[in-house]
Amino acid sequence: MSHDSAWYEIRLQGQLHPRWASWFDGLTVTSAADGTTVIHGRVADQAALHGVLQKLRDLGLPLLSLARIDSDPAKHSSPGELS
């Protein structure tokens, strides 16, 4: 397993208030029409990924999925997703 940077998509149940987006500097936070929140972008390494997951835990939004993705997030957008 590589410990280098990689792109990830994290899907949460519920809407993340825009004021919390600054917690995820460098990542894109979007609200989907189905009531979920998607956070995606490049994460520096596994330690940084764990840091993101700890912040999400602190916010109390249930984690629905976590996936390592290709570098083009548009390939992974869900229908009805809003920017």
N, C-alpha and C positions, 0 to 999 in steps of 0.2 A: 504494500500500500504506500502510495506517495504522500509525503507530508508537505508537498509544495502547494502553492495557491491553486484554487479550483473555483469553478462557478457552482453555486447552489441555488435551489429554489426551496423555500420553506413556506408551507401553507398552514395557516392558523384558522381555527374556528372563531368567528366573530370579527368585528371591525376594530382595527387599531386606530386610536385617535391620532390625528395628524401631529399633535404636539410631541408624540413619542418617536416620530420618524427620525429626529436628530440623534436618537440613541443608536441608530443603525447607519452612521455616516459611511458613505460609499456604496450603500446598498439601496436598491429601489424598493419602495413600499407602495403597494397598490391595493385598492379595495375592489373585490370582485362582486358582480351582481348577485351571486349566490350567498352573500353574507360572510364570505371568508376574506382573509387578508393574505396577500402573497408578498414575500420578501425575497428578492433575488439579486444576485451580483457575485463579484469575485471576493472570496475570503482568503486571506493571506496564508493560513495554515490551519492545522487541526486545533491548535490552542485558540486561535481567533474564532473558529467555528463554535467551540465550546463556550466561549465568551458570549457570542450571539445567543446561543441556546439558554444560557443562564439569564440573560436580560429578558428573554421571552418568558421564561419561568417566573421571573419576578413580576411581570405584567399580568400573569394569570390567564393568558389566552391559551386554550388547549391546542397542542400541536397535532395537526392532521397528517402532515407528511414532510419529509426531508429528502431531497434528491440531489445528487451531483449531476449537473447538466452540461451540455455543450456551451460554448462561450456565447452563443447567440440566443438570449432569452426569448426572443420573438418566436422561436420554434416551439416554445413550451407554454405559450399563453393559452389560457382557457377562454372559450367563447364567453362573451359578456363581461370580460375583465375590463375594468376602468383604470385609467392612469391617474 
